[in-house]
């Protein structure tokens, strides 16, 4: 059971998250939607303990994780993997090492500094990369990769943490449509195959409907919709986004088709290699 109870986060007079409550009784793929500034990212940062809540509780297996400090807090952050919009990778390090950094919370400081990861950890990292179709670039420096490849490296890093829950903050916001689809399929596979809850902040309605079981809509820090993805009608979307009558869902579409959104040559090569390997 994962239960968010009356959680608020204030920045001075601004209520970034305002009395948010929801529960997840069994693993789900949950999409959180809303316009920029609605409180989506702040809510995920509170859940991961990257930011402290002003008030409220988050119950996981009978414990309020918002009360954790020190080692308990670090342990929770390891169990609650976070995937960021801007990837948060180390550009000058190779792909494999970046993935292994997901194990840092499991190590003492000195071994971590010298990258002394075990053979089992290295194998786990390679298997995570292979699962995402990018094992062939394990020794390539991250700064040479496309955005889609970098986001898959970030997902692999989350996988090696062996988390209880995965949070993804706008994971496809900076990607072209094909790479956005690949990343969302990867997140959905984590839910379906590993049986984990995945909570994903999204801007696009079609993505939320296609990949999520449940959608939570936020507006001005408050949860204004919580239901099945099938119930996310255009009228509901208008109320979440505070849109006018001329609102069209195509404004937020991630459909493939624009010449300006073609995938990079590197991504096509990786996708081709993954198909051959399969």
Secondary structure, DSSP 8 states (H G I E B T S, - for coil): -EEEEEEEEEETTEEEEEEEEEEESS--EEEEE-STTSSHHHHHHHHTTSS--SEEEEEETTEEGGG--HHHHHHHHHHEEEE-TT----TTSBHHHHHHGGGGGGS-HHHHHTT---HHHHHHHHHHHHHTT-GGGTTSBGGGS-HHHHHHHHHHHHHHTT-SEEEEESTTTTS-HHHHHHHHHHHHHHHHHH--EEEEEES-HHHHHHH-SEEEEEETTEEEEEEEGGG--HHHHHHHHT--TT--GGGG---S--GGG---HHHHHHHHHHHHH-
